[in-house]
Amino acid sequence: MERPKKQKKQRRSGTVDRRLWARLTRRWRLLGLFEIGEDHEFYNLTVMMKDGLSAALESAVDQPAQTELTVDDYNKEECQVHEGFEMQTFAGPVFVSLRRALDICERDYQTSLSTDGYLQFISNSKSKADFYLTNDKCYFLKTQNKREVNFLLSNLKKYMEHLDKYPHSLMVRFLGVHRIIIHGGVKKYFIVMQSVFYPDERITARYDVKGCEVGRWTNPPAEDTQRIVVLKDMNFEGQHINLGEHRSWLVRQVQLDSEFLRSLNVLDYSILLAHQPLHLDEIDQNHDLATLVLRTTISVDIETDPTEQEPLKIPATLVEEDSALLQSDQSRGQAHALAEDPVTGTPLQELPHRHSTELQEFHDQNRRLLPEFKNPVHVIDGPELRYFVGVVDIFTVYGLKKRLENLWKRIRFPGRAFSTVSPTAYAQRFSQWAQNHTK
C-alpha cells in the first residue's frame, strides 16, 4: 500500500533533522564538547537543573525592576520543591538586578537555561568542578563547593559595588547561585556565569593566563584537529594583545580588577583570553561614524528627550580615540561639526544634555566605547583581531593552606614564578603581565 505523501515528507524531514543533529554532535565531540544525552552520567542532574531553573526564574520574568537592593535581597533564600529534588536560589533579586544591568532579557535567559540539552565542557583545569554550557553557548554553569559559594555570597555586595563603580570591568558576570538537593541527601551547588567566549564560532585560540610560569604550559592540539584546548601562559610567550589605542584602557582595568581581588584576599585567578580575525567589513564598521554614535549612546547611557534644552557635547576624546574616520581629508573639527545622529539627523552638538554627570564619570569609571556586540563587556577590537577577555576563578582565599603551599613552592621552585603567592604579590604580577603583553 502506498504511503501518503505527507507522511513520507514528514519521515524524510525527521531523517534529515537526525542527520544534522548527528553531524553537530560529532563536531562537538571533536571540539571537546559533549552533548548530555540520556546515556550520559550527568543527564539526570542536568534535567533537574533545567527544570529547577525554569521554575525559579519564572517569577523574575514579569517582576518590575528594583531601584535599590536591600540587605534582605542579599540574604534571600528561596526553595522550590519538585518531584525528586529541591531547588534553592540564593540572593535572587541581586542577580536579577545584575542581569537587567547587562540588558539580558529574563525570558531569553530562562529559555537558554531550561530548553534543549546542556553541553559538557571538558576542561584541562585542575579544578574538580564540572562545567556545562547551555545549548546556545551563552551561559556557563559550574559546580562549586560550599566554601566557594559562601565566599561569593559573603562578598556579593562588594562585587556588585565594584561593577557599579566600574561598569566595564573585566570581571566575569555571575548571574545566579543555586543548590539542588536530590532526595536521598545529595547536594550540588552551582553558579551560572555569562560565557566570556561568546559567540565562539570564529575563535582561533584560547588562553588561561595567571601571570606565572610553573605548570603553565599545555600541549597544543594537532594542527589538523578542531579540538578545543585552552592554552596557558607559556604558550602565549612571544605574543602580544594588540589593541592600539585601547591598550591603556585594558592595562588600567586589569589593575583596577586586580586591586579589588587583592582587597578580598584572593589569588589564583586568571585572565581568560581568546581572539579571532576581524573581517574587513567589521574593521570598516568600527571606523564608521554612525556606529561610533551608537556605541557612545550604549556606553554612556545617553538618552534623547525633546523637552531638554541644553545641548550635549560629545567629548572629542571619545570621537578621536575610536574613529579613524576622523583622520580623513576633513579636519577633526569639521568632521565633528558635520556629524549627525544617524537616527534623528540631529547634529551631535545639539543632542539634549541629560547626562553630563555620566559623561564626566566616563573616564573616572574607566569606561570605554563598547562594541555593538552580543557580549560587549568581554569583547575588545584591536586593529586586526577581536579579543575576548574576562577575569575568572576568584574563589581561592590566601589562608593557612595556601601559605604553607607558598612556603613549599619557594623551596621546590627557587627563583621561579609560581601561582601561590600573597594576594598583593599576585595582583602586582597579574597587572605587570598585562603591561608586558599588550601593545
N, C-alpha and C positions, 0 to 999 in steps of 0.2 A: 504493500500500500504506500502511495506516495506521501511523503511528509509535507505538511502545509508549509508554504514558502516563508511565512512569518516565523514559524518555529525554527526552520533551517537558518534564517537570518540571525535569530537570537543565539542559536548554538554557535554559529561562526563568530559572532561578536564576543561571546563568552570565551571561546578558544583564543581569540586574538588578545583579549584582556589578560588571560592567564599567561600567554607567551610573553607579553610585555612585562608583566609583573615578575616572571621568572628571569628575564634578562636583567631587570632592575635589581633583583635580589642578588644575582651573580655578580653584578657590578659593585654592589655594596660590600660583598664579601671580599672582593679584590681590594677595596679601599679600607678595610679594617672595620667596616660597619656590618652588623648582623641584624637582620630582621628578627624580632622576637615573636616567633610563631608559636603555635600550640605545643610543639615538641621542645620548646626552649625551656631551660631551667628557671628562667625568671618570668615566664609567661603569666602565671597566676598572680605573682606580685605586681607586675605592671598593669594587669587588668584591674586589680584593686586600686592601684594608684590612679588610673584613668577615671574609674567610676567615682572614687572619693573626691578627686579634684573637680570633676564635673558638678557634683552636688555642692561642694564647698564654695565654688566660685559663682554659683547661680545668684546668690544674694547680692553680689557686688555688681552684677550687670546693670541693674537699674538704680543702683544706690547713688544718691546725689553726692557731689564732691564735697569733702570736708575742707573748710578753710584753715583749720588748725588741728594738730594732733595733740591728744592729751596723754597723761601718764597711763590712764586706763587703756588707751589704744595700744600702747607698747606692751602692756601686761596681759592683754586679752588672749584668752584661750577658748577656742570653740571646738566642740566634739560632735560628730555626726555618726550615728550607728547604722551600719549596713549589714547585709547578710554575710556573716563570716568574718567581719572585721569592723574596726572603728577608725575614723579619720579625724585627726586633730589638726587644727590650724592655729598657728601662733602669730600674734601681732597682725592679724588680717587687715585692719584699717590702715596700718602703716604701709604695707606693701601695695594696697590699692592706691594709696596716695602716690607712691613712687611710680607705679605703672602709668598712672594718668599723667604724671610729670614727663614721662617718656612718650606720651601720645600713643600708648598701647590701648587698643580697644578691648574692653573687658570681654565682649562676646567672642572676638577673634582669639584672645588669649585662652579662653575656656575651650574653644574649638580645637586649637592647636594641642592642648594638653589632654583632651579627652576623646579624640577621634583618631582612627587609624592606629596601627601598631607602632610602638616605640622601636627605636633602633638602639642596639647596644654598641657603644664605642669601646674598642679595645685599646686601652691606654698603656704606654710604656712607663707610666708614673709608678713610683714606689708605693704610692698610696694604696691602701686596701679598699678604697671606695669603689663602688660600681657607678658607671657613667651611662646615662641614657640620653638619647636625642629624640625630640619629637619628630614625627614623620616629615614635617616641613623644614626641619633643622633650625627652627627659630630659637628653640629653648633647650638648655641642658638641664637634666635632673641628675643630682649626685647624692648618693647616700653619705651620711655623716654620722659620727658617733655622738653620744650625748654631750660630752665635754665640748665638742666643736659647736654644737647647736646652742648650748648655754652661753658660750663665749660670744657668738654672734648676737643673740638676743640681749645679752647684758650690755653690749656695745652698740646696739642698733641705733639709739638716739644720736650717739656721736657720729656714726656712719651717715645718718640722714643729714646731720648738721654739716658734715664735710661736703656732701653732694649739693647741699643748698648753698654753701659758700663758694664751691667750685663746680658749677653745673656741668662742665665739660670734662670733669675728672676722668682719668683712665680706669678708675676702679670698676671691677665687674659689677653689674647691677643684679643684686639679689631681688627676686620678685616674689618669693614665698618660702615659708618654712613650715614643714608638716611632719606628722608622725602617723604611721599606720600601726595599729595594734591588731594583730591577727589572733582570732580566737584560738586559744591554746597557749598564749603568752609571748609569742614572737613580736618584737617591737622593731620598727625600722624608721629612723629619722631620715628625711631627705630635704634638700633645698632645690629651688627652681632658680635658674640664672638665665639671663639673656646670653645667647651664644655670641662670643666675640667674633668668631669666624662665620658670619652670616651676611649675605649668601656666599657659599663656598665653591660654586661651580667652576670658577676660573682660577682659584688659588693654586699657586705652583710650588710654594714652600711654606712650612710651618715650623716655628721655633718656640721653645720654652726656655726663657733666659733668667738666670738668677744672679749673674754678675760674678761668677767664680769659675774655677777650673776642675777641681777634684770631682770625678764622677759625672762630668758634664759633657760627655761625648756619646752619641748614638750612631750606630752603623746606619748609614742612609740606605734606602731601598734601591734595588737594582733599577737601572735606567729604563728597562723595558717593562716595568710593572707600574701600576697605578695605586699601589697600596699606600695608605696614609701612614706616615711616620712623623712624629713630632720630634724635630731635631733639638739640639741643646747648644749651650754657649760655645763650646769648642768647634762645633760645626759652623758657627757663624763667624768665627775669627777670619779677619781679612776682608770682611764685608762691612757695609755701612747702610744705615737707613737714610736714603737721600730725599730730604724734604724741602730743600731750597729754603725759601723764606719762612717756612713753618718750623724749621729746626728749633729756633729759640723757644717757640711755644711748647713743643714736646719736652725739651730739656727741663723747662721750668715746671711743667705739670708733673713730670716724674719726681722732681724734687719735692713738690707740694704733697703728692700722694705718699712718698717715702717718709716724709716728716710726720704725716698723720699716722702711718703704721708704726713708726717708732714710738709715738705717744701711746700706742696701745700695747707696747712691749712685745711686739711680734717680729718674727723673722721668717726666712724660708719662702717668702712669696716670690712670684715670678711675673715677668712680662710675657704674655702670650703675643707672638708676633707672626704675621703671615703677610704675603704680598702676592699681587697679580699684576700683569702688564695692563696699562691703560690703553684702550682703543683710541684711535685718532679722534673720533667724534667725542669721546669723553674728555680728551685734552682740550679740544675746541670749546666744549661746553663749559669747562672750568674757567675759560677766558671770556665767556660771554657775559655782557653787562646785565642782561635781563636775569640770568642765573645768579649773578652776584647780588642783585637787589633781593631776589627771593631768599637767598641764603642769609643775607643780612636780616631780613624780616624774621626768619626762623631763629637765628642765633641771638637776636637782641629782643625778641618778642615785641616788635613794633606793630601796632595796630592803628589803622587809619580811622578817624572819626571826623565827619564833616562839620561837627559843631565846634571843633577846636580851631583856634585861630593862629596860634604861634607856630611859625614854620620850624620844621625839623631839619637840621643839617647833618647829613650822614657824615661821620668822621672821615676825613680824607685818607687817614691811615688805613681804614678798612678797605677803601677802594684801591689804594696804591699797592698794598701788600698782597692782594689776592686777585688782581686783574691785569694780566699782561695786555689786555685790550687798550689800556690807557697809555701804553708805551708806543702806540701807533703814531701816524703822521700828525694827529691833533695833539696839542699840548694837554697836560693833565687837567689844567684848569678849564679849557674849552670842553673837553670830554665830560667833565663832571657837571659843568653848567648845562650841557645839552641833554644829559641823561634824564630819562623819564621812567616812572613806574610802569612796568610792562602791562599791568592790569588796568590802571585808571588813566594812564597817559599824563599824569601829573608830574611836573619836574621834581626831581629828588629834593631840591632845595625848598620846595613848598609843601612837602609831606607834613601832615599835622604833628605837632610836638606834644607827644603824650608821655614819652618815657625817657626824658633827659637823664633821669637817675639811672636807668638801666644802661644807657649809653656810657655814662660815667663809670658805672660798675663793670663795663665790658672788660676793661683791662685789669681792674682790681681783682676780678674773679677769674682772670686768665681764660676768658672765653676766646673762641676762635670762630671763624665762619664755617659752620657745619656744612658738610656736603648734602646735596639733595639725594638722600640715600635711605635705605630701609633701616640701617643700623648706624646712624650718623655719629654717635659719641665714640664709637670704636673705629671709625674709618677716617684716614688722613691720606689725601692725594699728594704725591710728590710730582716732580716734572714728568716722570715716565712710569712710575709704579703706584698702585693703590695699596696702602698698608692697612692692616687690621691690627689694632693694638689694644691690649687690656691688661690690667694688673689683677692677678688671681691668687688663690691659695693663701688666705690671710689668717689662718686659724692656729698657727704654731706659736705658742707663747714661750718666752725665754724663761722657763722655770728651772728647777733643780736638775731635771733630766738633761735638758739642753746645755746647761752649764757644765755638767760632767762630760757630756759629749764633746763640747768645745775643748775641754782640757785634754781629753784623749786624742782628738784630732790634731791638736797643736804638737803633741808628741809624735803622732803617726805620720803627719804631713808637714814637717818643719819648712817654713818659708813658702808654702803653697796656699792658694786661696781656696778655702772650702766654705760650705754653706752655713755651718753652725758657728756663728759669731754673735756678738752682742747686737741688740736691735740698733744701737747707734752706729756701730761699725757697718752693719748690714745696709742701713739706709744710705750711708755715705758712699759705700761701694756700688750700690744699686744706681744711685744718681750719677756716679762717675762713669759707669758703663754707658749710660745714655749720652753723656758728654763725649765719650771716646768713639762711639759707634754711630754717630749721626753727622750728617753734613748737609 
